[in-house]
Amino acid sequence: MDNNRYSSVWEHFTIIDGIHAKCDICKRKYSYKSTLTNLKKHLSNRHLINCSPANNLVSQNQNTHHDNIDNPDDSETRDPQPSTSGSSMAPVSSSASICMSRPTEVARKRKQTSIIGYVPKRMTVESKKKIDGALLKLFTKDYQPFRVVEDEGFKEFVKLLNPNYILPDRHSISKTYIPALYEKCVFEMKELVEKEAESVCMTTDCWTSRNNESFMAVTIHFIDSNFSLRSVLLGCFEFNDHHTGLKSVGCFAHTMNLVVQSSLTLEISLLDRVKAIVTHFRKSTVANNKLHTYQINNGISQPKKLIQDVQTRWNSTFYMISRFVELEDSIRGTLGLLDKAPENLKGEEWVILKEMCQVLKPFEEATRVVSGEKFMTASLVIVLSQGLVDVCHKMSKMNYNTRVLDIVNKLLCTMLEKDTWKNLEKSRTLHRSTFLDPRFKNIPFLHSTSILETTKDDIIEQLTGIIRIENNQTAERNEQIPPPENGSEEVRDLQTFGHQSISIWDTIDRNAAEVLPTGTSTSRAIIEVQRYLEVAILQRNNDPLNWWRENSYNYPYLHILAKRTLCCLGTSVPCERVFSKAGLILNDRRCRLKNDKVKMLLFLNYNSN
């Protein structure tokens, strides 16, 4: 049985006791006793993993390093040979014989290398599992191609790190290791969602690959029992239908981008000239080198490169203009040194670009804030939308160039007239999220009494329903408490006093009944909401989920509603980032990767943490 412990079966099983083991993939328990046939059948039938003898760790370890065993030096271990000459030997005293034998004894006592030092040690199952797990991260985290394990340099590197580890080939990784890890991760995500997800927010996004294949990604977001925001990618699916028909809040970051792009059409000719200059420096090696040298000669220790505008990337126009203005002196100086340089900008146009940066900066900041994945963002949408409108009102009165003021007015008009922007103030989900954020509460609604009262009534109504359900569940639990058994002390006490129902628990039961909530569910909801509003506002840079975790006992029912509501996100950024990583998978080195492997790698990359 000792050799069985080194079988490749144990790469997918964990020993529970002497006769039972648990599958690492599906967590089922099986008996193996004296043979591994039962475990091998499970892997083969359920997970399509073949554990043949050729895959055993013992056979792998025994076939390595046979040519590395050296013969020990015979002179160190050979006993002195007796003299064969015919000369007689004179008697030697005992002390003399001791002195003569010391050099031989010293030689014999020299430390010799044990045979174990020449035979490579077996790699344990636990060690191989750890190395296999680290190897798979090359493909699930770094998106390296499977054939990297066949690169000579990589194989030599691994051999130097651990000579006993045998790299699996790319076919084993693709057909065995990745599917097994995927199935294990799916089981873990199902277990997590069933245990922790009380209410979820779903985000979706669609993407078309370089092979013109359409996919849809679906992620869910929820707050766990520790008031931490968790996200799970349910999967990427082939999606060939129309990308409409889903009821949703809408992506606020996308809405902001549309507003900005619409307003920048007023200066499309100026932006095209900026793009032409940027393109020239990025494509011309001579021009780029001269720009680099010009910055160094003018005391810039770390020269910067120009940034090109990307149509599908938010705020990329702002980043292009900002870097362009930052390198104004270097660009002007370098353009004068080039033979075939694009036309430089006029002085007024440079001023317009600088003022455009100031105008677009608030939108860039709002996009960054609302695009976070590790914290709730739906409660920020109404606050940010109001802030952007207020900022544009202020900028419209500033002493900007008339062309820049036209952009500001276009931004303001687009926000006020765009349906998706106006609908933000009508979303009950966003209202509840903002109200239950201890950083804002009812402050964003003070400008409108009707919205404030409607939102507050909605919160009270939702809370009343929670209190009623909790009360009904408490009543059901009390009814299910079994009566005292005949032999219990309580029953004996009652029997002692005949027919009189006298118990030592009468006093505490009567007092407990008096302190039970006597108000209606609605009145208790109103009181709890009012206590929440009377507490001081949380500082804006603090974590609202941490506040709810620390104050959940102060709001026994409102914290339940907060957990169900604050999982909402204001953007579809998590899904869009999934497909940003998909572009790293389908590259020139792995253009033949099949769709099912792409789905597995994306799922593992998102959920492995």
Summary of the structure (lengths in Angstrom):
residues: 609
radius of gyration: 37.1
end to end distance: 35.7
largest distance: 127.3
contacts: 1601
relative contact order: 0.09
helix: 59%
strand: 6%
